[in-house]
Amino acid sequence: MRNFTTLTVTTLALALVAAGCGAKSETTNASTKAAADASKAPVAAAAATAAPVKVKKIIVGTGTQFPNVAFLDKDGKLTGYDIELVKEIDKRLPEYEFEFKTMDFANLLLSLETNKIDFVAHEIEKNKEREQKYLFNNEPYAYWKTKVIVAKENTTVKTIDDLKGKKALTTATSAEATLLENYNKANDNAIKIVYQSGAANDLVTQLTTGRADGALGADFLLPLVDPQSKLKVVGPIIEEAEVRFLFRKNDKDGQELADKIDVALKAVKADGTLSKLSTQWLGGDFTKKEDSK
């Protein structure tokens, strides 16, 4: 009887010890889990209350009448070299969202000045006159070699000097207009400048019908606007200019945007994307500066 009682008491004691250990283990695990959850709570709360990354909308001014540069395709879609380049840069700047606003070329600069757009993408050539009023980004994305353009059968105009006493077609506010205006300042208004709205498609009609005797334009322009080869380029290079994006001068946000675009543009150049876009849309790689010939 004593043996049984002892065994029973011993067994009961062991059971109580085991139960106590189990309870302690569960209590410890529960306490550890509670402590861990408590330590995570501030982090989770901070994550929940953290403000999302703010994306700033940027309005990009451009046109629709420059074939292969900024134009509407057969489906009415805005595309071209400058357009696709801006889209590529937009992909590489997640803090911005670019939105295009189209208008006549002659209205682009005024729209920039009046804060209706944030920068201009329309093959804008850098020159000293524009530098006085506007901000350019640092990285060029194309180079223009400006020459005289005439009708193919024209044999009298071979240089800009041959336009003296004749009509020269140009677009108001364009770099070519500035060249003609500067020429006239130095030559007693020798050339009669005829201003048009900026539709590149009008160039062929104006020159082949004799409404104008000549115009100035980039070396890569003719294949884009004159697929039937009714025009020709003559004479030496008048000016070689860098093409860049245009921003408001003395504008802190504009300067920051220009700097970030430069960083993205360098990457677009480095991986070969810029050269591919130029070849695709302009018919050749016009992204590198060459010696004038």
C-alpha positions, 0 to 999 in steps of 0.5 A: 500500500505504501509502495502504491501511494509513493508511486502515485504521489511521485507520478502526480508530482512529475505530472504537475512538474510537466504541466508547469513546464508546458505552461511556462513554455507556452507563456514564454512563447506567447510573451516573446511573440507579443514582444516581437509584434509590439516591436514591429508595430511602430515600423508597420505604423510608420510604413502605413503613414509614410507619404507616397512618392509624389510625381510632378506633372510636366507640360512639354510644348511641341508641334504637329507639323514637322515631319518625322520630328513632331507630327501626327501619323496616319492614325492621328498619334503624336510621334517623331524623333523629339516626341519619342526621345521625350517619352524615353527620358520620361521613362527614366525620370520616375519623379516626373510625368510628361504630358505633351501640349501641341501648338503652332511653332510660333506660339511655343516660346510665348507659351513657355514665357507665360508658364503654359508649358514647362519646356519646349521639345521641337528641334530648338537650335541653340543660339546667342539670341535665345540664350539671352532670354531662355535656359537650355539644358547642357546635353545636345541631342542633335546637330543642325548644319544649316544651308540654303534650300531652293527649288531643284530647277533653280540655278541662280541661287547658290549661296545666301548672298544670292538671295539679295533682292529675293524672297526667303521663306522662314518661320517666325521665331525660328533660328533660321529667321534669326539668321536671315534677320541678322544677315539683313541687319548687316546688309541693309535689309537686302533679303525680303523675308517671308514669314510662314506659320511653321508648317514644314510641308508648305516649304515645297509648295512655296519654293516650287511655285516661285512664291519664295526664292529660297529658304534656310534649313538643316541638311537632314530636312529635305528627305523628311519634307520633300520625298519627291526630291523637288528641292535641293540644298546649295552652298556652304554650311551657314551655321552648325548649331546644337539642338537642345530642350528649352526652359524658362530662364532664372527659374529654380524648378526649370533648372532642376528639371533641365539638370535631371533631363541631362542625366537621363539624356546622357544615359540615352546616349550611352546605351545607343538609344539616341543614335537609334532614334535619330536613324529611325526618324531622321534617316541618319545619326545626327547626334554627333558633332562633325567638322563643317565641310 
